[in-house]
Amino acid sequence: YTFTLSSRQIVYLDTVDGNAWNSVIDVLQGSCPAPATVVGCSDDACGGSRSQWFGVLDAGTYYVVVDGAAAGQQGDYALTYQRSGCATATRIIGNGDYDGSTVGLLDEDWGTCGGSAGETEYWLALCAGRTVTATTCNAVTNYDSVLYFRSGSCLGTQLACNNDSTCALSARRAEVTAPLVQGLNFLRVDGYAGATGSYRVTISGL
């Protein structure tokens, strides 16, 4: 397979499709029929013998090879391919605290919960759907925050959002729980009615 990116983007590929034979994904650059530059590869992923690869790639043309890990490893497969232009987003690598500031950032008015201030994005790649919670209910967050989860891209389908939670610290904190999907998912930390400031967003459920 081949794809061409016109700008730096996040790319996701997997063969996590329910089949059991030992697949391999290679991502290459160069000239066909034998592009020689290996950009990335994946053999065993997601706790099994299927493959998952993701990363941030510069503009250019790339090739994807779906192969077997050894002789006799072959069969049906479904290749999932996603890409997103939100290449400046920070990757979520697991549960825990992620600190930042929205002061001076661009307002793109991202969703339906009243976010209309500078915002920042995070992304994560999942082997399977799962329910994940993000919260700014802590003493580090010092402004009226809004949280959004989206799938596929930072402008993809809105899965859930929250403006004012029932946080004991302040009603102006946010907490959102969403059923995230296999592949790329995005979290946006926003502010209500122009509010910006420092934040700590805590992720759980991964």
Protein Blocks (a to p, Z undefined) as FASTA:
>chain_A
ZZddfbdcdddddfbeopabdcdddddedjdfbdfbdfbdcfbeehiabdcddddddedd
dddddddfbehiacdddddddddfklmbccdfbecdddddfehiacehlblnopacdddd
dddddfbdcdddddfbdfklgcdcdddddehiaklccfbdcfbdcbfkbmkbccdddddd
ehjdddddddeehiacddddddehZZ
